[in-house]
Amino acid sequence: MAQVTRDELAHDPLWVARHLLGCELRSTSPQGDVRVRLVEVEAYRGGDDPASHCYRGRTERNAVMFGPAGHLYVYFVYGMHFCINVVCLTDGVPGAVLLRAGEITTGADLARTRRPAVRKDAQLASGPARLASVLGITGEHNGIDLTAPDSPITLHNGHPVDEDDVRTGPRVGVATAMDLPWRSWVDGSPAVSAYRRGGRRRPRDRA
């Protein structure tokens, strides 16, 4: 599978989100390799998206989201989990796609050691926190270039997902812009996470 290029990701997050379905995210570490086929994603923009980390402008935390495209934006939520995003759009314009779920294609044994409490393999990378965990991704990976051949985390084109198999709906757990259908997933995949409508009573789990 060919590695995704920066030009392929330098587009609107909604377009990139659809393109990422079926792509393979690969993680290489001293413990071994884990690969997942992406089956659920969410798009986030900048100043016109009140659910985005970049809605109020650039900060030290969200700087990676301002580009260039192709880098990994990793953030910490709930004081215990990491979430991973693929940066898109042109340099200086914020936008990213949150990776919500994937199917393990390589390294299931290693993935199980990283998520020992998960009973079913289909659920190992179901949800953004589990996905980051099975890939061994932490805050140290924030800013990594996914398009570099020697990167420990790389993104590769996969088999295209047929339009008939793609579903869209509201993003999970956001406190604002709750009805925008900017979440996309592969229909029928057992790895797709459960939908939870957002509100202002809980922290937001988004890019």
TADA-V87040 format. One record per run of one state. SS is the DSSP state (2 for helix, 1 for strand, 0 for the rest). FROM is the first residue (numbers start at 0). TO is the last residue. If there is no record, write none. Layout:
ss->(SS:SS)
from->(FROM:FROM)
to->(TO:TO)
This chain:
ss->(0:1:0:2:0:2:0:1:0:1:0:2:0:1:0:1:0:1:0:2:0:2:0:1:0:2:0:2:0:1:0:1:0:2:1:0:1:0)
from->(0:2:3:5:9:12:20:23:29:31:44:62:66:70:77:80:87:95:106:107:114:120:123:125:126:127:134:138:141:144:145:152:156:162:165:169:182:186)
to->(1:2:4:8:11:19:22:28:30:43:61:65:69:76:79:86:94:105:106:113:119:122:124:125:126:133:137:140:143:144:151:155:161:164:168:181:185:206)
